[in-house]
Amino acid sequence: MKTPKLLPWYARKAGVSIERATVLWHKAVREATAQTGWVGNAEYWGEAMNSFLRLLGDERDSFCSPRVTPFVRTQNRIWRLPLTAMEDVFSAFSANWQRHSGTPRRVA
């Protein structure tokens, strides 16, 4: 049976080799055949694709790669904190300067 044309894209997106994705596709087709009892109709292909995406997700989750994205975002925010604070101080200083520089002073 032919594989979907987007199978390499799905495989790259999940971080799986194309050969492994092909094996998962054939497993999804067998599951869809067992669940629907039909071959070739829209319900069958929809079930095959749902099974394939579920199997790809399970395969991706079985990898032991750490999820570092939240840590990187937190570190980026911590790194930018002094810069943001300095920006706030300068904008407050500028607003205060603008407010007081326009009014004439009285000499007593």
Distance bins in CASP14 RR format, pairs under 12 A and 6 or more apart:
PFRMAT RR
TARGET T0000
AUTHOR 0000-0000-0000
RMODE 2
METHOD distances of the structure
MODEL  1
1 7 0 0 0 0 0 1 0 0 0 0 0
1 22 0 0 0 0 0 1 0 0 0 0 0
1 25 0 0 0 0 1 0 0 0 0 0 0
1 26 1 0 0 1 0 0 0 0 0 0 0
1 27 0 0 0 0 0 1 0 0 0 0 0
1 28 0 0 0 0 0 1 0 0 0 0 0
1 29 1 0 1 0 0 0 0 0 0 0 0
1 30 0 0 0 0 1 0 0 0 0 0 0
1 32 0 0 0 0 0 1 0 0 0 0 0
1 33 0 0 0 0 0 1 0 0 0 0 0
1 39 0 0 0 0 1 0 0 0 0 0 0
1 40 0 0 0 0 0 1 0 0 0 0 0
1 44 0 0 0 0 0 1 0 0 0 0 0
1 45 0 0 0 0 0 1 0 0 0 0 0
1 48 0 0 0 0 1 0 0 0 0 0 0
2 22 0 0 0 0 0 1 0 0 0 0 0
2 25 0 0 0 0 1 0 0 0 0 0 0
2 26 0 0 0 0 0 1 0 0 0 0 0
2 29 0 0 0 0 0 1 0 0 0 0 0
2 45 0 0 0 0 0 1 0 0 0 0 0
2 48 0 0 0 0 0 1 0 0 0 0 0
3 9 0 0 0 0 0 1 0 0 0 0 0
3 10 0 0 0 0 1 0 0 0 0 0 0
3 11 0 0 0 0 1 0 0 0 0 0 0
3 18 0 0 0 0 1 0 0 0 0 0 0
3 19 0 0 0 0 0 1 0 0 0 0 0
3 21 1 0 0 1 0 0 0 0 0 0 0
3 22 1 0 1 0 0 0 0 0 0 0 0
3 23 0 0 0 0 0 1 0 0 0 0 0
3 24 0 0 0 0 0 1 0 0 0 0 0
3 25 1 0 1 0 0 0 0 0 0 0 0
3 26 0 0 0 0 1 0 0 0 0 0 0
3 28 0 0 0 0 0 1 0 0 0 0 0
3 29 0 0 0 0 1 0 0 0 0 0 0
3 48 0 0 0 0 0 1 0 0 0 0 0
3 49 0 0 0 0 0 1 0 0 0 0 0
3 52 0 0 0 0 1 0 0 0 0 0 0
4 10 1 0 0 1 0 0 0 0 0 0 0
4 11 0 0 0 0 0 1 0 0 0 0 0
4 18 0 0 0 0 0 1 0 0 0 0 0
4 21 0 0 0 0 1 0 0 0 0 0 0
4 22 0 0 0 0 0 1 0 0 0 0 0
4 24 0 0 0 0 0 1 0 0 0 0 0
4 25 1 0 0 1 0 0 0 0 0 0 0
4 26 0 0 0 0 0 1 0 0 0 0 0
4 28 0 0 0 0 0 1 0 0 0 0 0
4 29 0 0 0 0 0 1 0 0 0 0 0
4 45 0 0 0 0 1 0 0 0 0 0 0
4 46 0 0 0 0 0 1 0 0 0 0 0
4 48 0 0 0 0 1 0 0 0 0 0 0
4 49 1 0 0 1 0 0 0 0 0 0 0
4 52 1 0 0 1 0 0 0 0 0 0 0
4 53 0 0 0 0 0 1 0 0 0 0 0
4 56 0 0 0 0 0 1 0 0 0 0 0
5 25 0 0 0 0 0 1 0 0 0 0 0
6 12 0 0 0 0 0 1 0 0 0 0 0
6 13 0 0 0 0 1 0 0 0 0 0 0
6 14 0 0 0 0 0 1 0 0 0 0 0
6 18 0 0 0 0 0 1 0 0 0 0 0
6 21 0 0 0 0 0 1 0 0 0 0 0
6 25 0 0 0 0 0 1 0 0 0 0 0
6 49 0 0 0 0 1 0 0 0 0 0 0
6 52 0 0 0 0 0 1 0 0 0 0 0
6 53 0 0 0 0 0 1 0 0 0 0 0
6 56 0 0 0 0 0 1 0 0 0 0 0
7 13 0 0 0 0 0 1 0 0 0 0 0
7 14 0 0 0 0 0 1 0 0 0 0 0
7 16 0 0 0 0 0 1 0 0 0 0 0
7 17 0 0 0 0 0 1 0 0 0 0 0
7 18 1 0 0 1 0 0 0 0 0 0 0
7 19 0 0 0 0 0 1 0 0 0 0 0
7 20 0 0 0 0 0 1 0 0 0 0 0
7 21 1 0 1 0 0 0 0 0 0 0 0
7 22 1 0 0 1 0 0 0 0 0 0 0
7 23 0 0 0 0 0 1 0 0 0 0 0
7 24 0 0 0 0 1 0 0 0 0 0 0
7 25 1 0 0 1 0 0 0 0 0 0 0
7 26 0 0 0 0 0 1 0 0 0 0 0
7 28 0 0 0 0 0 1 0 0 0 0 0
7 29 0 0 0 0 0 1 0 0 0 0 0
7 48 0 0 0 0 0 1 0 0 0 0 0
7 49 0 0 0 0 0 1 0 0 0 0 0
7 52 0 0 0 0 1 0 0 0 0 0 0
7 53 0 0 0 0 0 1 0 0 0 0 0
7 56 0 0 0 0 1 0 0 0 0 0 0
8 14 0 0 0 0 0 1 0 0 0 0 0
8 15 0 0 0 0 0 1 0 0 0 0 0
8 16 0 0 0 0 0 1 0 0 0 0 0
8 17 0 0 0 0 1 0 0 0 0 0 0
8 18 1 0 1 0 0 0 0 0 0 0 0
8 19 0 0 0 0 0 1 0 0 0 0 0
8 20 0 0 0 0 0 1 0 0 0 0 0
8 21 1 0 0 1 0 0 0 0 0 0 0
8 22 0 0 0 0 1 0 0 0 0 0 0
8 25 0 0 0 0 0 1 0 0 0 0 0
9 15 0 0 0 0 0 1 0 0 0 0 0
9 16 0 0 0 0 0 1 0 0 0 0 0
9 18 0 0 0 0 0 1 0 0 0 0 0
9 21 0 0 0 0 1 0 0 0 0 0 0
9 56 0 0 0 0 0 1 0 0 0 0 0
10 16 0 0 0 0 1 0 0 0 0 0 0
10 17 0 0 0 0 0 1 0 0 0 0 0
10 18 0 0 0 0 1 0 0 0 0 0 0
10 20 0 0 0 0 0 1 0 0 0 0 0
10 21 1 0 0 1 0 0 0 0 0 0 0
10 22 0 0 0 0 0 1 0 0 0 0 0
10 24 0 0 0 0 1 0 0 0 0 0 0
10 25 0 0 0 0 1 0 0 0 0 0 0
10 28 0 0 0 0 0 1 0 0 0 0 0
10 49 0 0 0 0 1 0 0 0 0 0 0
10 52 1 0 0 1 0 0 0 0 0 0 0
10 53 1 0 0 1 0 0 0 0 0 0 0
10 54 0 0 0 0 0 1 0 0 0 0 0
10 55 0 0 0 0 0 1 0 0 0 0 0
10 56 1 0 0 1 0 0 0 0 0 0 0
10 57 0 0 0 0 1 0 0 0 0 0 0
10 59 0 0 0 0 0 1 0 0 0 0 0
10 60 0 0 0 0 0 1 0 0 0 0 0
11 17 1 0 0 1 0 0 0 0 0 0 0
11 18 1 0 1 0 0 0 0 0 0 0 0
11 19 0 0 0 0 1 0 0 0 0 0 0
11 20 1 0 0 1 0 0 0 0 0 0 0
11 21 1 1 0 0 0 0 0 0 0 0 0
11 22 0 0 0 0 1 0 0 0 0 0 0
11 23 0 0 0 0 0 1 0 0 0 0 0
11 24 0 0 0 0 1 0 0 0 0 0 0
11 25 0 0 0 0 1 0 0 0 0 0 0
11 52 0 0 0 0 0 1 0 0 0 0 0
11 53 0 0 0 0 0 1 0 0 0 0 0
11 55 0 0 0 0 0 1 0 0 0 0 0
11 56 1 0 0 1 0 0 0 0 0 0 0
11 57 0 0 0 0 0 1 0 0 0 0 0
11 59 0 0 0 0 1 0 0 0 0 0 0
11 60 0 0 0 0 0 1 0 0 0 0 0
12 18 0 0 0 0 1 0 0 0 0 0 0
12 20 0 0 0 0 0 1 0 0 0 0 0
12 21 0 0 0 0 1 0 0 0 0 0 0
12 56 0 0 0 0 0 1 0 0 0 0 0
12 60 0 0 0 0 0 1 0 0 0 0 0
13 21 0 0 0 0 1 0 0 0 0 0 0
13 53 0 0 0 0 0 1 0 0 0 0 0
13 56 0 0 0 0 1 0 0 0 0 0 0
13 57 0 0 0 0 1 0 0 0 0 0 0
13 59 0 0 0 0 0 1 0 0 0 0 0
13 60 0 0 0 0 1 0 0 0 0 0 0
14 20 0 0 0 0 1 0 0 0 0 0 0
14 21 1 0 0 1 0 0 0 0 0 0 0
14 24 0 0 0 0 1 0 0 0 0 0 0
14 52 0 0 0 0 0 1 0 0 0 0 0
14 53 0 0 0 0 1 0 0 0 0 0 0
14 54 0 0 0 0 0 1 0 0 0 0 0
14 55 0 0 0 0 1 0 0 0 0 0 0
14 56 1 0 1 0 0 0 0 0 0 0 0
14 57 1 0 0 1 0 0 0 0 0 0 0
14 58 0 0 0 0 1 0 0 0 0 0 0
14 59 1 0 0 1 0 0 0 0 0 0 0
14 60 1 0 1 0 0 0 0 0 0 0 0
14 61 0 0 0 0 1 0 0 0 0 0 0
14 62 0 0 0 0 0 1 0 0 0 0 0
14 63 0 0 0 0 1 0 0 0 0 0 0
14 65 0 0 0 0 0 1 0 0 0 0 0
15 21 0 0 0 0 1 0 0 0 0 0 0
15 24 0 0 0 0 0 1 0 0 0 0 0
15 56 0 0 0 0 1 0 0 0 0 0 0
15 57 0 0 0 0 1 0 0 0 0 0 0
15 59 0 0 0 0 1 0 0 0 0 0 0
15 60 1 0 0 1 0 0 0 0 0 0 0
15 61 0 0 0 0 0 1 0 0 0 0 0
15 62 0 0 0 0 0 1 0 0 0 0 0
15 63 1 0 0 1 0 0 0 0 0 0 0
15 65 0 0 0 0 1 0 0 0 0 0 0
16 22 0 0 0 0 1 0 0 0 0 0 0
16 23 0 0 0 0 1 0 0 0 0 0 0
16 24 1 0 0 1 0 0 0 0 0 0 0
16 25 0 0 0 0 0 1 0 0 0 0 0
16 52 0 0 0 0 0 1 0 0 0 0 0
16 53 0 0 0 0 0 1 0 0 0 0 0
16 55 0 0 0 0 1 0 0 0 0 0 0
16 56 1 0 0 1 0 0 0 0 0 0 0
16 57 0 0 0 0 1 0 0 0 0 0 0
16 58 0 0 0 0 0 1 0 0 0 0 0
16 59 1 0 1 0 0 0 0 0 0 0 0
16 60 1 0 0 1 0 0 0 0 0 0 0
16 61 0 0 0 0 0 1 0 0 0 0 0
16 62 0 0 0 0 0 1 0 0 0 0 0
16 63 0 0 0 0 1 0 0 0 0 0 0
17 23 0 0 0 0 1 0 0 0 0 0 0
17 24 0 0 0 0 0 1 0 0 0 0 0
17 56 0 0 0 0 0 1 0 0 0 0 0
17 59 0 0 0 0 0 1 0 0 0 0 0
18 24 0 0 0 0 0 1 0 0 0 0 0
18 25 0 0 0 0 0 1 0 0 0 0 0
18 56 0 0 0 0 0 1 0 0 0 0 0
19 25 0 0 0 0 0 1 0 0 0 0 0
19 26 0 0 0 0 0 1 0 0 0 0 0
20 26 0 0 0 0 0 1 0 0 0 0 0
20 27 0 0 0 0 0 1 0 0 0 0 0
20 52 0 0 0 0 0 1 0 0 0 0 0
20 55 0 0 0 0 1 0 0 0 0 0 0
20 56 0 0 0 0 1 0 0 0 0 0 0
20 57 0 0 0 0 0 1 0 0 0 0 0
20 58 0 0 0 0 0 1 0 0 0 0 0
20 59 1 0 0 1 0 0 0 0 0 0 0
20 60 0 0 0 0 0 1 0 0 0 0 0
20 62 0 0 0 0 0 1 0 0 0 0 0
20 63 0 0 0 0 0 1 0 0 0 0 0
21 27 0 0 0 0 0 1 0 0 0 0 0
21 28 0 0 0 0 0 1 0 0 0 0 0
21 52 0 0 0 0 1 0 0 0 0 0 0
21 53 0 0 0 0 0 1 0 0 0 0 0
21 55 0 0 0 0 1 0 0 0 0 0 0
21 56 1 0 0 1 0 0 0 0 0 0 0
21 57 0 0 0 0 0 1 0 0 0 0 0
21 59 0 0 0 0 1 0 0 0 0 0 0
21 60 0 0 0 0 0 1 0 0 0 0 0
22 28 0 0 0 0 0 1 0 0 0 0 0
22 29 0 0 0 0 0 1 0 0 0 0 0
22 52 0 0 0 0 0 1 0 0 0 0 0
22 55 0 0 0 0 0 1 0 0 0 0 0
22 56 0 0 0 0 0 1 0 0 0 0 0
23 29 0 0 0 0 0 1 0 0 0 0 0
23 30 0 0 0 0 0 1 0 0 0 0 0
23 52 0 0 0 0 0 1 0 0 0 0 0
23 55 0 0 0 0 1 0 0 0 0 0 0
23 56 0 0 0 0 0 1 0 0 0 0 0
23 59 0 0 0 0 1 0 0 0 0 0 0
24 30 0 0 0 0 0 1 0 0 0 0 0
24 31 0 0 0 0 0 1 0 0 0 0 0
24 48 0 0 0 0 0 1 0 0 0 0 0
24 49 0 0 0 0 0 1 0 0 0 0 0
24 51 0 0 0 0 1 0 0 0 0 0 0
24 52 1 0 0 1 0 0 0 0 0 0 0
24 53 0 0 0 0 1 0 0 0 0 0 0
24 54 0 0 0 0 1 0 0 0 0 0 0
24 55 1 0 1 0 0 0 0 0 0 0 0
24 56 1 0 0 1 0 0 0 0 0 0 0
24 57 0 0 0 0 1 0 0 0 0 0 0
24 58 0 0 0 0 1 0 0 0 0 0 0
24 59 1 0 0 1 0 0 0 0 0 0 0
24 60 0 0 0 0 0 1 0 0 0 0 0
24 62 0 0 0 0 0 1 0 0 0 0 0
25 31 0 0 0 0 0 1 0 0 0 0 0
25 32 0 0 0 0 0 1 0 0 0 0 0
25 45 0 0 0 0 0 1 0 0 0 0 0
25 48 1 0 0 1 0 0 0 0 0 0 0
25 49 0 0 0 0 1 0 0 0 0 0 0
25 51 0 0 0 0 1 0 0 0 0 0 0
25 52 1 0 1 0 0 0 0 0 0 0 0
25 53 0 0 0 0 0 1 0 0 0 0 0
25 55 0 0 0 0 1 0 0 0 0 0 0
25 56 0 0 0 0 1 0 0 0 0 0 0
25 59 0 0 0 0 0 1 0 0 0 0 0
26 32 0 0 0 0 0 1 0 0 0 0 0
26 33 0 0 0 0 0 1 0 0 0 0 0
26 48 0 0 0 0 1 0 0 0 0 0 0
26 51 0 0 0 0 0 1 0 0 0 0 0
26 52 0 0 0 0 1 0 0 0 0 0 0
26 55 0 0 0 0 0 1 0 0 0 0 0
27 33 0 0 0 0 0 1 0 0 0 0 0
27 34 0 0 0 0 0 1 0 0 0 0 0
27 48 0 0 0 0 1 0 0 0 0 0 0
27 51 1 0 0 1 0 0 0 0 0 0 0
27 52 0 0 0 0 1 0 0 0 0 0 0
27 54 0 0 0 0 0 1 0 0 0 0 0
27 55 1 0 0 1 0 0 0 0 0 0 0
27 56 0 0 0 0 0 1 0 0 0 0 0
27 58 0 0 0 0 0 1 0 0 0 0 0
27 59 0 0 0 0 0 1 0 0 0 0 0
28 34 0 0 0 0 0 1 0 0 0 0 0
28 35 0 0 0 0 0 1 0 0 0 0 0
28 44 0 0 0 0 0 1 0 0 0 0 0
28 45 0 0 0 0 0 1 0 0 0 0 0
28 46 0 0 0 0 1 0 0 0 0 0 0
28 47 0 0 0 0 1 0 0 0 0 0 0
28 48 1 0 1 0 0 0 0 0 0 0 0
28 49 1 0 0 1 0 0 0 0 0 0 0
28 50 0 0 0 0 1 0 0 0 0 0 0
28 51 1 1 0 0 0 0 0 0 0 0 0
28 52 1 1 0 0 0 0 0 0 0 0 0
28 53 0 0 0 0 1 0 0 0 0 0 0
28 54 1 0 0 1 0 0 0 0 0 0 0
28 55 1 0 1 0 0 0 0 0 0 0 0
28 56 0 0 0 0 1 0 0 0 0 0 0
28 57 0 0 0 0 0 1 0 0 0 0 0
28 58 0 0 0 0 0 1 0 0 0 0 0
28 59 0 0 0 0 0 1 0 0 0 0 0
29 35 0 0 0 0 0 1 0 0 0 0 0
29 36 0 0 0 0 0 1 0 0 0 0 0
29 39 0 0 0 0 1 0 0 0 0 0 0
29 40 0 0 0 0 0 1 0 0 0 0 0
29 44 0 0 0 0 1 0 0 0 0 0 0
29 45 0 0 0 0 1 0 0 0 0 0 0
29 46 0 0 0 0 0 1 0 0 0 0 0
29 47 0 0 0 0 1 0 0 0 0 0 0
29 48 1 0 1 0 0 0 0 0 0 0 0
29 49 0 0 0 0 1 0 0 0 0 0 0
29 50 0 0 0 0 0 1 0 0 0 0 0
29 51 0 0 0 0 1 0 0 0 0 0 0
29 52 0 0 0 0 1 0 0 0 0 0 0
29 55 0 0 0 0 0 1 0 0 0 0 0
30 36 0 0 0 0 0 1 0 0 0 0 0
30 37 0 0 0 0 0 1 0 0 0 0 0
30 39 0 0 0 0 0 1 0 0 0 0 0
30 44 0 0 0 0 0 1 0 0 0 0 0
30 47 0 0 0 0 0 1 0 0 0 0 0
30 48 0 0 0 0 1 0 0 0 0 0 0
30 51 0 0 0 0 1 0 0 0 0 0 0
30 52 0 0 0 0 0 1 0 0 0 0 0
30 55 0 0 0 0 0 1 0 0 0 0 0
31 37 0 0 0 0 0 1 0 0 0 0 0
31 44 0 0 0 0 0 1 0 0 0 0 0
31 46 0 0 0 0 0 1 0 0 0 0 0
31 47 1 0 0 1 0 0 0 0 0 0 0
31 48 1 0 0 1 0 0 0 0 0 0 0
31 49 0 0 0 0 0 1 0 0 0 0 0
31 50 0 0 0 0 1 0 0 0 0 0 0
31 51 1 0 1 0 0 0 0 0 0 0 0
31 52 0 0 0 0 1 0 0 0 0 0 0
31 54 0 0 0 0 1 0 0 0 0 0 0
31 55 0 0 0 0 1 0 0 0 0 0 0
32 38 0 0 0 0 1 0 0 0 0 0 0
32 39 0 0 0 0 1 0 0 0 0 0 0
32 40 0 0 0 0 1 0 0 0 0 0 0
32 41 0 0 0 0 0 1 0 0 0 0 0
32 42 0 0 0 0 0 1 0 0 0 0 0
32 43 0 0 0 0 1 0 0 0 0 0 0
32 44 1 0 1 0 0 0 0 0 0 0 0
32 45 1 0 0 1 0 0 0 0 0 0 0
32 46 1 0 0 1 0 0 0 0 0 0 0
32 47 1 0 1 0 0 0 0 0 0 0 0
32 48 1 1 0 0 0 0 0 0 0 0 0
32 49 0 0 0 0 1 0 0 0 0 0 0
32 50 0 0 0 0 1 0 0 0 0 0 0
32 51 1 0 1 0 0 0 0 0 0 0 0
32 52 0 0 0 0 1 0 0 0 0 0 0
32 53 0 0 0 0 0 1 0 0 0 0 0
32 54 0 0 0 0 0 1 0 0 0 0 0
32 55 0 0 0 0 0 1 0 0 0 0 0
33 39 1 0 0 1 0 0 0 0 0 0 0
33 40 0 0 0 0 1 0 0 0 0 0 0
33 41 0 0 0 0 0 1 0 0 0 0 0
33 43 0 0 0 0 0 1 0 0 0 0 0
33 44 1 0 0 1 0 0 0 0 0 0 0
33 45 0 0 0 0 0 1 0 0 0 0 0
33 47 0 0 0 0 1 0 0 0 0 0 0
33 48 0 0 0 0 1 0 0 0 0 0 0
33 51 0 0 0 0 0 1 0 0 0 0 0
34 44 0 0 0 0 0 1 0 0 0 0 0
34 47 0 0 0 0 1 0 0 0 0 0 0
34 48 0 0 0 0 0 1 0 0 0 0 0
34 51 0 0 0 0 1 0 0 0 0 0 0
35 43 0 0 0 0 1 0 0 0 0 0 0
35 44 0 0 0 0 1 0 0 0 0 0 0
35 46 0 0 0 0 0 1 0 0 0 0 0
35 47 1 0 1 0 0 0 0 0 0 0 0
35 48 0 0 0 0 1 0 0 0 0 0 0
35 50 0 0 0 0 1 0 0 0 0 0 0
35 51 0 0 0 0 1 0 0 0 0 0 0
36 42 0 0 0 0 0 1 0 0 0 0 0
36 43 1 0 1 0 0 0 0 0 0 0 0
36 44 1 0 1 0 0 0 0 0 0 0 0
36 45 0 0 0 0 1 0 0 0 0 0 0
36 46 0 0 0 0 1 0 0 0 0 0 0
36 47 1 0 1 0 0 0 0 0 0 0 0
36 48 0 0 0 0 1 0 0 0 0 0 0
36 50 0 0 0 0 0 1 0 0 0 0 0
36 51 0 0 0 0 0 1 0 0 0 0 0
37 43 0 0 0 0 1 0 0 0 0 0 0
37 44 1 0 0 1 0 0 0 0 0 0 0
37 47 0 0 0 0 1 0 0 0 0 0 0
37 48 0 0 0 0 0 1 0 0 0 0 0
38 44 1 0 1 0 0 0 0 0 0 0 0
38 45 0 0 0 0 0 1 0 0 0 0 0
38 46 0 0 0 0 0 1 0 0 0 0 0
38 47 0 0 0 0 1 0 0 0 0 0 0
38 48 0 0 0 0 0 1 0 0 0 0 0
39 45 0 0 0 0 1 0 0 0 0 0 0
39 47 0 0 0 0 0 1 0 0 0 0 0
39 48 0 0 0 0 1 0 0 0 0 0 0
40 46 0 0 0 0 0 1 0 0 0 0 0
40 47 0 0 0 0 0 1 0 0 0 0 0
40 48 0 0 0 0 1 0 0 0 0 0 0
41 47 0 0 0 0 1 0 0 0 0 0 0
41 48 0 0 0 0 0 1 0 0 0 0 0
42 48 0 0 0 0 0 1 0 0 0 0 0
42 49 0 0 0 0 0 1 0 0 0 0 0
43 49 0 0 0 0 0 1 0 0 0 0 0
43 50 0 0 0 0 0 1 0 0 0 0 0
44 50 0 0 0 0 0 1 0 0 0 0 0
44 51 0 0 0 0 0 1 0 0 0 0 0
45 51 0 0 0 0 0 1 0 0 0 0 0
45 52 0 0 0 0 0 1 0 0 0 0 0
46 52 0 0 0 0 1 0 0 0 0 0 0
46 53 0 0 0 0 1 0 0 0 0 0 0
46 54 0 0 0 0 0 1 0 0 0 0 0
47 53 0 0 0 0 0 1 0 0 0 0 0
47 54 0 0 0 0 0 1 0 0 0 0 0
48 54 0 0 0 0 0 1 0 0 0 0 0
48 55 0 0 0 0 0 1 0 0 0 0 0
49 55 0 0 0 0 0 1 0 0 0 0 0
49 56 0 0 0 0 0 1 0 0 0 0 0
50 56 0 0 0 0 0 1 0 0 0 0 0
50 57 0 0 0 0 0 1 0 0 0 0 0
51 57 0 0 0 0 0 1 0 0 0 0 0
51 58 0 0 0 0 0 1 0 0 0 0 0
52 58 0 0 0 0 0 1 0 0 0 0 0
52 59 0 0 0 0 0 1 0 0 0 0 0
53 59 0 0 0 0 0 1 0 0 0 0 0
53 60 0 0 0 0 0 1 0 0 0 0 0
54 60 0 0 0 0 0 1 0 0 0 0 0
54 61 0 0 0 0 0 1 0 0 0 0 0
55 61 0 0 0 0 0 1 0 0 0 0 0
55 62 0 0 0 0 0 1 0 0 0 0 0
56 62 0 0 0 0 0 1 0 0 0 0 0
56 63 0 0 0 0 0 1 0 0 0 0 0
57 63 0 0 0 0 0 1 0 0 0 0 0
60 67 0 0 0 0 0 1 0 0 0 0 0
61 67 0 0 0 0 0 1 0 0 0 0 0
66 72 0 0 0 0 0 1 0 0 0 0 0
67 73 0 0 0 0 0 1 0 0 0 0 0
68 74 0 0 0 0 0 1 0 0 0 0 0
68 75 0 0 0 0 1 0 0 0 0 0 0
68 76 0 0 0 0 0 1 0 0 0 0 0
69 75 0 0 0 0 0 1 0 0 0 0 0
69 76 0 0 0 0 0 1 0 0 0 0 0
70 76 0 0 0 0 0 1 0 0 0 0 0
70 77 0 0 0 0 0 1 0 0 0 0 0
71 77 0 0 0 0 0 1 0 0 0 0 0
71 78 0 0 0 0 0 1 0 0 0 0 0
72 78 0 0 0 0 0 1 0 0 0 0 0
72 79 0 0 0 0 0 1 0 0 0 0 0
73 79 0 0 0 0 0 1 0 0 0 0 0
73 80 0 0 0 0 0 1 0 0 0 0 0
74 80 0 0 0 0 0 1 0 0 0 0 0
74 81 0 0 0 0 0 1 0 0 0 0 0
75 81 0 0 0 0 0 1 0 0 0 0 0
76 83 0 0 0 0 0 1 0 0 0 0 0
76 84 0 0 0 0 0 1 0 0 0 0 0
77 83 0 0 0 0 0 1 0 0 0 0 0
77 84 0 0 0 0 1 0 0 0 0 0 0
78 84 0 0 0 0 0 1 0 0 0 0 0
78 85 0 0 0 0 0 1 0 0 0 0 0
80 86 0 0 0 0 0 1 0 0 0 0 0
80 87 0 0 0 0 1 0 0 0 0 0 0
81 87 0 0 0 0 0 1 0 0 0 0 0
81 88 0 0 0 0 0 1 0 0 0 0 0
82 88 0 0 0 0 0 1 0 0 0 0 0
82 89 0 0 0 0 0 1 0 0 0 0 0
83 89 0 0 0 0 0 1 0 0 0 0 0
83 90 0 0 0 0 0 1 0 0 0 0 0
84 90 0 0 0 0 0 1 0 0 0 0 0
84 91 0 0 0 0 0 1 0 0 0 0 0
85 91 0 0 0 0 0 1 0 0 0 0 0
85 92 0 0 0 0 0 1 0 0 0 0 0
86 92 0 0 0 0 0 1 0 0 0 0 0
86 93 0 0 0 0 0 1 0 0 0 0 0
87 93 0 0 0 0 0 1 0 0 0 0 0
87 94 0 0 0 0 0 1 0 0 0 0 0
88 94 0 0 0 0 0 1 0 0 0 0 0
88 95 0 0 0 0 0 1 0 0 0 0 0
89 95 0 0 0 0 0 1 0 0 0 0 0
89 96 0 0 0 0 0 1 0 0 0 0 0
90 96 0 0 0 0 0 1 0 0 0 0 0
90 97 0 0 0 0 0 1 0 0 0 0 0
91 97 0 0 0 0 0 1 0 0 0 0 0
91 98 0 0 0 0 0 1 0 0 0 0 0
92 98 0 0 0 0 0 1 0 0 0 0 0
92 99 0 0 0 0 0 1 0 0 0 0 0
93 99 0 0 0 0 0 1 0 0 0 0 0
93 100 0 0 0 0 0 1 0 0 0 0 0
93 101 0 0 0 0 0 1 0 0 0 0 0
94 100 0 0 0 0 0 1 0 0 0 0 0
94 101 0 0 0 0 0 1 0 0 0 0 0
95 101 0 0 0 0 0 1 0 0 0 0 0
96 102 0 0 0 0 0 1 0 0 0 0 0
97 103 0 0 0 0 0 1 0 0 0 0 0
END
